[in-house]
Amino acid sequence: MAKKQSWKLDNAALIFPAIQNGSHNMLFRISADFAEPIDQKVLSQALSDVADRLPHFRVRLRVGAFWYYFDPNDNALPLEQDVINPLRRMDFKGQGGYMFRIRYGSNRIAGEFFHSLCDGTTALTFMRTLWARYLFLLGHKEVLPAPELGILDCGDSISEEELEDAFIKYAEKGAKLKRKESKAWHLTGERLPNRGLAHVTLSMDASVLYTKAKELNVTVNEYVTACITETLYCLQKKTLSKGEVKVSVPVNMRRYYPTKTLRNFSLYTNVGIDPKCGEYDFPTIAKEISAMLRYKLQPKLMSAQMATNVADEKNVLVRAVPLFIKNIVLSTVYLTASENQFTTNYSGLGVVRLTPEMEKYVTGMCFMLGAPRVNTTQVSGLTYKGRFYLTVTDVLRDKSFRREIAKNFVEKGFEVTVEDNG
């Protein structure tokens, strides 16, 4: 892009600066393990090349009178060594104003992103492009761009389509959807000291997962969401607690609209079970989750949800309210009418594909969500080279959920490999 520019946050990004605080901001992480040791100097050059291709990552968050906005950032790009405990709060000022950071270990390259900057799909495009550029500069000249796989050519310039706010573009005018939902049951307990975050990654054969989902006539995403719901339901029964068990599932809207946007374009929908209706077995949970997701993912309902969110942003009275008041209102609404409405989050990136030339060097992947603001745990997953990787992040000392979800998959016949940070 020849001329540097400032621009507003997209519709989905507006909430995140308002709800962060001194100990928390909404982060997520995507990492890949490599067959060869990482060369920091080569990675630094690759990062510079990718940031030139995607200049809307070379920004800092600015505070306006009425809205936040992004401003161009010429500071050194955030590249640092990896840590055992990732996804600690991001100090934007301490890393030159950037809202992402690239970390590297002996054989790993990871990216951690603030959700105002992008969603998981765009972050994956950034990371795939970075991994490919790194391998090419390292001397693997057979590793070339593949835009159809989200591996961009660093020689290209960003287009206006890639920068569009797709929420504004595709929200149906006049449509409206009620946001009010019943409160969900939540996991509680003593939290880890020093704002710690425990994480465990379960690895299993993706073909077995596909087969078991097909046996119940549900998708892999629906099957995994049902497993999470069942695990929570069983834990709830042990505590004699009450309330709906609900999982919030983000939906990549690019599957439904012809956009090339490389900004946020995801919606969230909550699905689950109500124990007041009686006892549930797993097939019943899976079928109910499937039915709810398929109903809620109707184009008209999603368009109405987008329209409701966009209408708030465009409301003349809302626009006239000073930013500091907007922050108070948004934070209050989030605390009372967002995380309160679901028990946990499950975010799936689906099957991650690389070119055959890249796959020779990338041995494994992981997708991980940071600590939520209100709830205590989050779950994320992806499939790569025939393996499904499910990661649980948790702020509780009690390991029950992490332990029970692994046990749940094992009891269903999966051979599970477990990796955690203790």
N, C-alpha and C positions, 0 to 999 in steps of 0.2 A: 504494500500500500504506500503510494508515494508521499501522501500527506498524513501526518499524524493527527489523530482526532480524539476528542472526548465523546463519550456517549452514556446514555442512561443505562441503568441496570435493566435487564429483561424482567418480565413480570414475575417469574418464579424466584428471581434473585433478591427481590426487594425485602423479603422477610428476614433474611439471614443476618445482615448487619444489626438489625434491631434486637435480635434475640441473643446475640453473643454477649458474654460478660467477661469479667476479669479472669475466670478460670475455664471458660468454655467457648469454643466456636465450632461450627458444623463442618467437620472435615471427613474426607474419605481417602483411601489409599489403593493404588493399583501397582503391583510389583511383578517382576519377572526374574526368574533364576536362569543363569547362563552357564554354558558348558566351560567357558574360559574365564579367567580372572578379569575383573573390570579395570580398564585403563582410564584413570581420572581425567587426564589431559584430552584424550579423544572424546570422552563423554562431554567435557566442557564445550568443545567445538560443536559437537552434535546438538547440544542444548541450544547454543547460540543460533544455529541454522534453523532449528525447529521454531524457536521463538520469533525469528524473522518471518517464517512462513505463517505463523499464527500470532500476529502482533496484538490481538486482544488479550493475550496472556501477559504481555509486557505492559501492565497497567498497575496503578495503585488506586485504592478506594479514597474518594474525596467526599467531604461533607458539604452539601449545599444548603440553602435556606429551607428548601422544601423536599428535596430528594437527594439521595446519594448518587454519585456518578463516578465513572472510571476516567482516569487521566493517564496519558502516556507516561511510561517509566523507563528512564535510561540507566538506572542503577545496575550494578553487576547482578547477573542472574543467580538465584538461590540454589547452589549446589553444595551438598555437605555429605559427610559420612553417615551411614545408616546407624540406627540405634536398636537396642533390644526392645524398648518400649516405645513404639511409634505413635503417631497421632496425638502427641501432646499439643496443647494449645499453641496456635501459630501466632507469633509476635510479628505482626506485619511491619512495624517500624524497625524491628531488630533485624529483618532480612530485606531491607531496602524498599519496603512498601509492597512487596509482592505477596500475592494471595495463593501461592503454591510454592512447593519446594521439591527439588529432585534430590534423592538420597541414593547412595551407592554403598554396597558392601563388597566383600571379597568376590562374590559371584552374582550380585543382585543389583538391579536398577529399579528404584521405586519412585513414584510420584505421589505427593500428598496435596490435596486441593481443598480450598474453601468453596462451599457450595454456591456462593454468589457468582463465582467465576464460571462455573460450568457444571454439567451433570455427568453421570458416570459414562455415558456414551461418548461425549466429547472428550472427556479425560482419557478414555481408552484410545481414541484417535490420536491424541497428543502423544501418549506413551508408545503406541505402536509405531508412530512415525519416528519418535526418538530412538527406539530400539533398532529400527531399520537403519536410520542414519548413522547411529553408532557403529553398527556392524559393517556398514559400507566404508566408513572412514577408518575402521580398524584394519581394513584390507580385504574384506569379503565382498569383492566387487560384483558378485552374482546376486547380492541382496539389493533389490531394486524397489522403487515405489510400486504400490498396487492400490490406487484410490478406491477400487471396488471393495477392498478389504479394510478401508480406513487407514491405509498407509500412504500418506501424502507425499507429493514431490516437493522437496524444499526449494526447488527452483521456481515454483509457481508463486503467484501473489494471491492473497486472500480476496475473495469475491464479495460483493454486496449480499448475495444470497447466503453466504456462510455467516454473515454478521447480522442477519435479520432477527428481529424478535418475533418468532413464529407464533407465540401466544396472541399477539396483537393481530397478526395477519389472518389467523384461522379461527379465531373466536367468532361464533355466530352472533350477530347483533340481535339484541332483544331477548336472547335466551337467558334463563336463570335457573339455578339449582340451589336447594336448601343445603346449608352446611351443617346444620344441627344433627348431632348423633348422640347416642347414649354413651355414658362413661364406661370405660373398659376396666377390667381387673389388672392390677400391676404387681410385678415381682418387687418385693421390698427386702430390706435387710441392711446390715452394717456395710458401709462402703469401704473400698480399699483406701489406705492412707495416701496422702500426698496426691490426691486426684489420680490415682493409678488406674490403669486400664488393662484388664486381663484379656487375652485372646487365645483362641484355640482354633486350629484349622483341621477339618476332617477331609481326608482324600479317599475317594472310592471310584470304582469302575463305572463310568458314565453309561455304558451299554446295559449294565444291570439296572441302573436307575431308570433308563428309558423303558426297559422291558416291564418292570414293576409298575410304572405309571400307565403303560399301555394296557396292562391287565385290568386296571380299574377304569379304563377309558378316560383318563385325565392326562394333562400335559405334565412335563417334568416340573415346570414352575408351580403348577397346582399341587403336585405330589409333595414337593419340598415344603411348600407353605402349609400343607396339611400335616406333615411330620412335625413342623415347628408348633403348630396349633395343638396337636395331640400331646406333645411334651409339656407344654404349658398347662394344658387341661389336667394332666396327671399330677403335676406339681401343685396345682390349685386344690385338687381334691385332698392332698396330704395336709394342706394347711387349714382345711375346712373354711376357706375363704369363699366369697361369692362374687359374681359379676361376669360379664361377657369376656370371653377370651378372643382378642382380635389382633390380627396382623396387618400392618400397613404395607401395601405393595406398590412401589413406584412403577409407572408404566411409561415406556419410551414412546412418545407420541409420533416419532418419525416413522413408526410402523403403519400409521394411519393417514399421514399427510405428506404430500410430496415436497418436503422442505430439505434443503441442504444446510440448515443452520448448524453452526458449531458453538452455539450458546446453550443455555438451559432449554429443554423442551420435554419435560416429564411431568406427569400428574400422579397424585397418590390416591389410592382407594383402599378402604379398610374392609376386611373380610374376616369371618370367624364363626364361633358357635356361642350359644347361650345355654349354659348348664341348667338353667331353670326348665328347659324343655325335656330334661331327662338324661339318661346315660348315653354316651357316644362311643362307638367303636371306630377304628381307623377308616374302614371303607365308607362309613357314613360321613365322617369328617371330610374325607377327600371329595366325595360327591357334592357336599354342601359348599365347600370352598370353590370347587369347579363351577358350580351353578352361579354362585355370587359373582365370581370374576367375569364369567361370560356375560352376565347381565349388565354389570357395571361398565364393561368395556364396549358397550354399544356406542357407535359414533355420535349419536344425538346427545347421549348423556355426557360424554367426554367434552363435546363442544359446548354444552351448557355449563359444565364446570369451568372450562376456560373462560367463557363469557362472563361468568359471575366474578371471577378473579380480576379480569380486565376491567369490568365495570367499576369496581372499587378504585382501581388506579386512575381511571378517567373521570371519576366523579369530581365535579367542580369544587364542591365543598372540601373533599378530601385533599385535593391538590393545593388548596389554599391554606391548609393547616401547616404550621411550622414543623420542621423535621423532628425536633425534640419531643413534640407532643405525639407525632406519628409513632415514634419509637416506643413511647410508653404504652400507647394503645395496642400496637402490634405485639409487643412483648406480653402484655396482659392476655390478649386474645390467644396467642400461641400457648401460653401456660394453661389456660382454662378450656380451650376448644381445639387443641391439636393433639399433642402427645397424650392428653387425658383420654382421648377417644380410641387409643389402641394400646395393646400390651407390649408389642415389640414391632420391629420393622424387618421385612425381608426384601433385600434388593438383589436381583439376579441380573448379571450381564449376559447370560446366555452362553452360546458356544463362541469362543474367541478363536478366530482363524488367522493364521499368518501364512505367508507364502512358504512353499516347501523348502526354499533356500534358507529362510529364517528359522524354520522349525528345527533345523539341524543344530542350531546354537542356543535356542531357548528351551530349557528343559522343564520348566514349571511356572505357574502363575498363582497370584493370590489377589483377591479383592476384599477390602476390609473397611468397615464403617467406624467412625469415631464415636466417642461417648455421646449419647443423647442428652438433651437439656433436663428432661424430667424423668423419663424411663431409665431403666438400669441396664438394658441389654439390647443389642442389635445383631442381625444376622445378614450375611451376604454370601453370594456364590457365583461361580463361573465354571465353565467346562473348557478344558484345553487338552488336546492330544489324547482324547479318550478317558481323561480323568475329570471327575467332578470335585471341585474344591469348595467346601462350605466353611465359612469362618464366623465364629461367634465372638463378639466383643462384649465385655461385661465389666461393670464397675463394682460388683459385689464381692465381698470376701467369700461368701458361700458359693461353692462350685457346683451347686445342684443342677442348674440349668445346663451348664457346659457338659457336665458328666452325663446327665439324663438324655440329652439329645444324641450324644454319641452312642449310648446304650440303645436308644430307640432304633437307630439305623442298623446296629449290629443284630438286634432281635428280629429285624425284618429280613435278615439274610445277607447283609452287605459285609464285605471285608473292608474294614475301616482302618486307615493309617492316621494317627493323631500327632499333631505338632503344636506345642504351645509355648508361652513365655513364662511358664511356672505359675 
